[in-house]
Amino acid sequence: MLKLTWPEAARWRSGRHYLGRRAPAGSLLAVASRLCGLHAQLMSSAELAAWARVDGLARNEVQGALWEHRTLVKTWAMRGTLHLLPSSELRTWYAALSTCRHFLRPAVWKRAYGLTIEDLDRLTDAVSQALAGCLMTREELAAAVERLTGSAAFGVKVGQSSWGTTLRPAAFSGRLCFGPSLGQRVRFTGPESWLASNAQAPGPPVTVPSATAEVARRFLSGYGPATVQDLARWWGGGGVGTARQWVESLGDEVCPVDVEGSRGWLLATHAAEARDSSSARMVRLLPAFDPYVVAASAHAERLLPGDWRSRVYRPQGWISPVLLVDGRMQGTWSHQVKGSRVEVAIDPFVPVPRWVDRAAGEEAERLAAFLGGKLQFSRKSG
């Protein structure tokens, strides 16, 4: 069995994330694919996750891929959170997301939302019908659902504060995605019509077994070595048993890895490279909700210099921006844009070597240039 230390595992994983050596300019879609999508609870974080990994990323490149070229799609995906996914890969994601039935508990929907599962199916069908070929704000969609179903109550469900939960079934089944916002109001549309003119539009349907195997393969490719618990937590549906089945379906494509006593999995084609991965120094500023940090939540203590978990994984699901050093989380950071000034503050958990301090300053300079401002940099002593 391949054996790795946690520093070795962190270096390998960060390399797979294009954090050791950035991807060349024009690689936005390749990076989004490798990461299994860009986490987009905050659009600014999705843009900065790409900035951290793509050399020469243009300031408006992510927005252009979403709303002009339509090579990325914003939708609810794993864990029910917003992601930017490559358009050409949507069939795989939709097929895998169709297995997320754990949230369809009749008693929960009846108690919390006053809906039966039959009601939810009817509402979802109406959402799909309303959005075909249309861009709609939430208010417009609520009115359309009411008109199509003849139910004022259904319209209220789409318009109320829990609208995200009500609309996720449509997103998971490939019948809803986000369109460009209208001012401060989000808009939705149907993926099929939205991507109809896109050369990278989704291909033919994908079977569920091939889709779930591909999701497991992609997760191990970008986030390995990983345990089935890591996969289950990252996916957010089906539990450890389902994650184990997905990994086992890959057969000889995967190999076991011992990371300081923790048994995980890696793609077999990556085993030799992971064992021999270089130890080149690396410092990166990862934004809030960065995919690297999200996926490490089950074993974050192994990537921290002490009892600092609560500084990274905050209440209400907030995940802080992280100072990453050789794949390990060594501090947090923040930034503010004030006119032509970009203020960046680094807060290490423990004292860091001078080379880390210098490299963090260089990353801050790079961030200021990306945001189009002049850097004002500050640091705490750690």
C-alpha positions as CSV (number, residue, x, y, z in Angstrom):
1,M,0.0,0.0,0.0
2,L,1.2,3.5,-0.9
3,K,2.1,5.5,2.3
4,L,2.2,9.3,2.4
5,T,2.7,11.8,5.1
6,W,0.1,14.6,5.5
7,P,2.6,17.2,4.1
8,E,3.2,15.0,1.1
9,A,-0.6,14.5,0.6
10,A,-1.1,18.3,0.9
11,R,1.6,19.1,-1.7
12,W,0.1,16.5,-4.1
13,R,-3.5,17.8,-3.7
14,S,-2.5,21.4,-4.0
15,G,-0.6,20.6,-7.2
16,R,-3.7,19.0,-8.6
17,H,-5.5,22.2,-7.8
18,Y,-3.1,24.2,-9.9
19,L,-1.9,25.9,-6.7
20,G,1.7,24.8,-7.0
21,R,2.0,25.8,-10.7
22,R,-0.8,27.9,-12.1
23,A,-2.7,26.8,-15.2
24,P,-1.8,28.9,-18.2
25,A,-4.0,31.8,-19.4
26,G,-7.1,30.5,-21.2
27,S,-7.5,27.5,-18.9
28,L,-10.5,28.6,-16.9
29,L,-12.7,25.7,-18.1
30,A,-10.0,23.1,-17.5
31,V,-9.6,24.4,-13.9
32,A,-13.3,24.4,-13.3
33,S,-13.5,20.9,-14.5
34,R,-10.6,19.6,-12.4
35,L,-12.1,21.2,-9.3
36,C,-15.6,19.7,-10.0
37,G,-16.9,23.2,-10.3
38,L,-16.2,26.6,-8.7
39,H,-18.0,27.1,-5.4
40,A,-20.3,30.1,-6.1
41,Q,-22.1,30.9,-2.8
42,L,-20.4,34.3,-3.4
43,M,-19.6,35.1,-7.1
44,S,-16.6,37.1,-6.0
45,S,-15.2,33.9,-4.3
46,A,-15.7,31.9,-7.5
47,E,-13.8,34.5,-9.4
48,L,-11.0,34.6,-6.9
49,A,-10.8,30.8,-6.8
50,A,-10.1,30.9,-10.5
51,W,-7.7,33.9,-10.1
52,A,-5.7,31.9,-7.6
53,R,-5.2,29.1,-10.1
54,V,-5.1,30.6,-13.6
55,D,-2.2,32.7,-14.8
56,G,-3.3,35.9,-16.5
57,L,-7.0,35.5,-15.8
58,A,-8.9,38.6,-17.0
59,R,-11.1,40.5,-14.5
60,N,-14.3,39.8,-16.4
61,E,-13.4,36.3,-17.7
62,V,-15.6,34.3,-15.4
63,Q,-18.6,36.6,-16.0
64,G,-18.0,36.3,-19.8
65,A,-17.9,32.5,-19.6
66,L,-21.2,32.6,-17.7
67,W,-23.3,35.1,-19.5
68,E,-21.7,35.7,-22.9
69,H,-20.0,32.5,-24.0
70,R,-22.2,30.3,-21.8
71,T,-19.4,27.8,-21.3
72,L,-20.0,27.9,-17.5
73,V,-23.4,27.4,-15.9
74,K,-24.4,28.6,-12.4
75,T,-26.7,26.1,-10.6
76,W,-27.2,24.2,-7.4
77,A,-25.1,21.1,-7.2
78,M,-23.3,19.1,-4.6
79,R,-24.4,19.7,-1.0
80,G,-27.2,21.8,-2.5
81,T,-24.8,24.8,-2.8
82,L,-24.2,27.0,-5.8
83,H,-21.5,26.1,-8.3
84,L,-20.2,27.1,-11.7
85,L,-20.0,24.0,-13.8
86,P,-18.6,23.6,-17.4
87,S,-21.6,23.5,-19.7
88,S,-20.2,20.5,-21.7
89,E,-20.2,18.4,-18.5
90,L,-23.7,19.1,-17.3
91,R,-25.2,15.8,-18.4
92,T,-22.9,14.0,-16.0
93,W,-23.7,16.2,-13.1
94,Y,-27.4,16.1,-13.7
95,A,-27.4,12.3,-13.8
96,A,-25.4,12.1,-10.6
97,L,-27.6,14.8,-8.9
98,S,-30.7,12.8,-9.7
99,T,-29.5,10.3,-7.0
100,C,-29.9,13.1,-4.3
101,R,-33.3,11.8,-3.0
102,H,-32.3,12.1,0.6
103,F,-33.9,15.5,0.9
104,L,-37.3,14.3,-0.4
105,R,-38.6,13.2,2.9
106,P,-42.4,13.6,2.8
107,A,-42.8,14.4,6.5
108,V,-40.2,17.2,6.3
109,W,-41.7,18.8,3.2
110,K,-45.2,18.7,4.7
111,R,-44.1,20.1,8.1
112,A,-41.6,22.7,6.9
113,Y,-43.2,23.8,3.6
114,G,-46.8,22.5,3.6
115,L,-46.1,20.4,0.4
116,T,-46.5,16.8,-0.4
117,I,-44.0,15.1,-2.7
118,E,-46.7,15.1,-5.4
119,D,-47.2,18.9,-4.8
120,L,-43.4,19.4,-5.2
121,D,-43.3,17.4,-8.5
122,R,-46.2,19.5,-9.8
123,L,-44.5,22.7,-8.8
124,T,-41.2,21.6,-10.3
125,D,-42.9,20.7,-13.6
126,A,-44.4,24.1,-13.7
127,V,-41.0,25.7,-13.1
128,S,-39.6,23.8,-16.0
129,Q,-42.4,24.8,-18.3
130,A,-42.2,28.4,-17.3
131,L,-38.4,28.7,-17.8
132,A,-38.2,27.0,-21.2
133,G,-36.7,29.7,-23.5
134,C,-37.3,32.4,-20.9
135,L,-35.3,34.5,-18.4
136,M,-37.3,35.2,-15.3
137,T,-36.8,36.9,-11.9
138,R,-38.0,35.1,-8.9
139,E,-41.1,37.3,-8.8
140,E,-41.9,36.6,-12.5
141,L,-41.3,32.8,-12.0
142,A,-43.7,32.8,-9.0
143,A,-46.4,34.5,-11.0
144,A,-45.9,32.0,-13.9
145,V,-46.0,29.0,-11.6
146,E,-49.3,30.3,-10.1
147,R,-50.7,30.8,-13.6
148,L,-49.7,27.4,-14.8
149,T,-50.8,25.4,-11.8
150,G,-53.8,27.5,-10.8
151,S,-52.4,27.5,-7.3
152,A,-51.7,30.8,-5.5
153,A,-50.0,28.7,-2.8
154,F,-47.5,27.3,-5.2
155,G,-46.6,30.8,-6.4
156,V,-46.1,31.9,-2.8
157,K,-43.7,28.9,-2.3
158,V,-41.5,30.1,-5.1
159,G,-41.6,33.7,-4.0
160,Q,-41.0,33.3,-0.2
161,S,-37.7,33.3,1.6
162,S,-37.1,29.6,1.3
163,W,-37.4,29.7,-2.5
164,G,-33.9,28.2,-2.9
165,T,-35.0,24.9,-1.3
166,T,-38.2,24.8,-3.4
167,L,-36.2,25.3,-6.6
168,R,-33.4,22.9,-6.0
169,P,-35.3,19.8,-7.3
170,A,-35.6,21.6,-10.7
171,A,-31.9,22.4,-10.7
172,F,-30.9,18.9,-9.7
173,S,-33.1,17.4,-12.6
174,G,-31.6,19.8,-15.2
175,R,-34.6,22.0,-15.6
176,L,-33.3,25.2,-14.0
177,C,-30.1,27.2,-13.9
178,F,-29.2,30.9,-13.2
179,G,-29.2,33.5,-15.9
180,P,-27.7,37.0,-15.8
181,S,-29.1,39.1,-12.9
182,L,-31.4,42.1,-13.5
183,G,-29.8,44.7,-11.3
184,Q,-29.8,43.1,-7.8
185,R,-32.5,40.5,-8.7
186,V,-31.4,37.0,-9.7
187,R,-32.9,35.5,-12.8
188,F,-33.5,31.9,-13.8
189,T,-33.8,30.0,-17.1
190,G,-33.9,26.5,-18.6
191,P,-30.5,25.0,-19.3
192,E,-31.6,23.4,-22.5
193,S,-32.7,26.6,-24.2
194,W,-30.0,28.7,-22.5
195,L,-27.3,26.5,-24.0
196,A,-28.9,25.6,-27.3
197,S,-26.6,27.9,-29.3
198,N,-23.5,26.9,-27.4
199,A,-20.9,24.8,-29.2
200,Q,-20.0,23.3,-25.8
201,A,-23.6,22.5,-24.9
202,P,-24.3,19.2,-23.0
203,G,-24.0,16.0,-25.1
204,P,-26.3,13.0,-25.0
205,P,-27.8,11.7,-21.7
206,V,-25.4,9.9,-19.3
207,T,-26.5,6.9,-17.3
208,V,-26.6,7.2,-13.5
209,P,-24.0,4.5,-12.8
210,S,-21.5,6.0,-15.3
211,A,-22.2,9.5,-13.9
212,T,-21.7,8.6,-10.2
213,A,-18.5,6.7,-11.1
214,E,-17.3,9.7,-13.0
215,V,-18.0,12.0,-10.1
216,A,-16.0,9.7,-7.8
217,R,-13.2,9.6,-10.3
218,R,-13.1,13.4,-10.6
219,F,-13.2,13.9,-6.9
220,L,-10.2,11.5,-6.3
221,S,-8.4,13.2,-9.2
222,G,-8.7,16.6,-7.7
223,Y,-9.0,16.0,-4.0
224,G,-7.2,12.7,-3.4
225,P,-5.9,11.1,-1.4
226,A,-9.4,11.0,0.2
227,T,-11.5,8.7,2.3
228,V,-15.0,7.7,1.5
229,Q,-16.0,9.9,4.4
230,D,-14.4,12.9,2.6
231,L,-16.4,12.0,-0.6
232,A,-19.6,11.6,1.4
233,R,-19.2,14.9,3.1
234,W,-18.3,16.8,0.0
235,W,-21.2,15.3,-2.0
236,G,-23.7,15.8,0.8
237,G,-26.2,13.1,-0.2
238,G,-26.4,9.4,0.3
239,G,-24.0,9.0,3.1
240,V,-20.8,7.0,3.5
241,G,-22.3,3.8,2.2
242,T,-23.2,5.4,-1.1
243,A,-19.7,7.0,-1.3
244,R,-18.1,3.6,-0.7
245,Q,-20.1,2.1,-3.6
246,W,-19.1,4.9,-5.9
247,V,-15.4,4.4,-5.2
248,E,-15.7,0.6,-5.4
249,S,-17.3,0.9,-8.8
250,L,-14.0,2.2,-10.1
251,G,-12.3,-1.2,-9.4
252,D,-8.6,-1.2,-10.4
253,E,-8.8,2.5,-11.3
254,V,-8.2,3.3,-7.7
255,C,-5.6,2.2,-5.1
256,P,-5.6,2.4,-1.3
257,V,-3.3,5.0,0.4
258,D,-2.2,5.2,4.0
259,V,-1.8,8.8,5.1
260,E,-0.4,8.6,8.6
261,G,-2.8,5.9,9.6
262,S,-5.8,7.2,7.7
263,R,-6.9,4.9,4.9
264,G,-7.9,6.7,1.7
265,W,-8.0,6.3,-2.0
266,L,-6.2,7.7,-5.0
267,L,-6.4,7.1,-8.7
268,A,-4.0,4.4,-9.6
269,T,-2.5,6.4,-12.4
270,H,-1.6,9.1,-9.8
271,A,0.1,6.8,-7.3
272,A,3.7,7.1,-8.5
273,E,3.4,10.8,-9.1
274,A,2.0,11.4,-5.6
275,R,4.8,9.3,-4.0
276,D,7.5,11.3,-5.9
277,S,5.8,14.8,-5.8
278,S,8.3,17.6,-5.4
279,S,8.5,19.8,-2.4
280,A,8.7,23.2,-4.2
281,R,7.6,26.1,-1.9
282,M,4.2,27.6,-2.5
283,V,2.1,30.4,-1.0
284,R,-1.4,31.2,-2.2
285,L,-4.3,33.4,-1.0
286,L,-7.4,31.3,-1.3
287,P,-10.8,33.1,-1.1
288,A,-13.8,32.4,1.1
289,F,-15.5,29.1,0.2
290,D,-12.5,27.9,-1.8
291,P,-13.0,24.3,-3.1
292,Y,-9.7,23.2,-1.6
293,V,-10.7,24.2,1.9
294,V,-14.3,23.0,1.5
295,A,-13.2,19.5,0.6
296,A,-10.7,19.3,3.5
297,S,-13.3,20.0,6.2
298,A,-13.4,16.3,7.4
299,H,-9.7,16.3,8.1
300,A,-8.8,20.0,8.4
301,E,-6.9,19.4,11.7
302,R,-4.3,17.6,9.6
303,L,-3.7,20.7,7.5
304,L,-3.6,23.2,10.3
305,P,-0.7,24.2,12.6
306,G,-2.8,23.7,15.7
307,D,-6.3,24.1,17.1
308,W,-7.3,26.8,14.6
309,R,-10.3,25.0,12.9
310,S,-12.8,27.5,14.2
311,R,-11.0,30.4,12.5
312,V,-11.5,28.7,9.1
313,Y,-14.8,26.9,9.4
314,R,-17.1,29.5,10.9
315,P,-20.7,29.4,12.1
316,Q,-23.6,29.2,9.6
317,G,-21.3,27.4,7.1
318,W,-19.0,30.4,6.5
319,I,-15.5,29.4,5.3
320,S,-12.8,32.0,5.7
321,P,-10.2,33.1,3.1
322,V,-7.1,31.0,3.8
323,L,-3.3,31.6,3.6
324,L,-2.1,28.4,2.1
325,V,1.5,27.4,2.5
326,D,2.7,24.2,0.8
327,G,-0.9,22.9,0.8
328,R,-1.4,23.6,4.5
329,M,-3.7,26.3,6.0
330,Q,-1.4,28.6,7.9
331,G,-3.6,31.6,8.5
332,T,-6.5,33.7,7.2
333,W,-6.6,37.0,5.2
334,S,-9.1,39.6,4.1
335,H,-9.3,42.3,1.5
336,Q,-11.3,45.5,0.9
337,V,-11.5,47.6,-2.2
338,K,-11.7,51.3,-1.3
339,G,-11.7,53.4,-4.4
340,S,-8.4,52.9,-6.2
341,R,-6.9,51.2,-3.1
342,V,-7.0,47.4,-2.4
343,E,-6.3,46.7,1.3
344,V,-5.1,43.2,2.0
345,A,-4.4,42.0,5.6
346,I,-2.7,38.7,6.4
347,D,-3.3,37.1,9.8
348,P,-1.1,34.0,10.2
349,F,-2.0,31.5,12.9
350,V,1.6,31.1,14.0
351,P,4.9,33.0,13.1
352,V,5.8,32.3,9.5
353,P,9.3,32.4,7.8
354,R,10.4,35.4,5.9
355,W,10.0,33.6,2.6
356,V,6.3,33.0,3.4
357,D,5.8,36.7,4.3
358,R,7.5,37.8,1.1
359,A,5.5,35.4,-1.1
360,A,2.2,36.5,0.6
361,G,3.1,40.1,-0.2
362,E,3.7,39.1,-3.8
363,E,0.3,37.4,-3.9
364,A,-1.3,40.5,-2.5
365,E,0.3,42.6,-5.3
366,R,-1.0,40.1,-7.8
367,L,-4.5,40.4,-6.3
368,A,-4.4,44.2,-6.4
369,A,-3.5,44.1,-10.0
370,F,-6.4,41.7,-10.8
371,L,-8.8,44.0,-9.0
372,G,-7.4,47.1,-10.7
373,G,-6.2,49.0,-7.6
374,K,-3.1,50.0,-5.7
375,L,-2.1,47.6,-2.9
376,Q,-2.1,48.6,0.8
377,F,-0.7,45.5,2.6
378,S,-0.6,44.7,6.3
379,R,0.2,41.6,8.3
380,K,-0.1,40.5,11.9
381,S,2.9,38.9,13.6
382,G,1.2,35.5,14.1
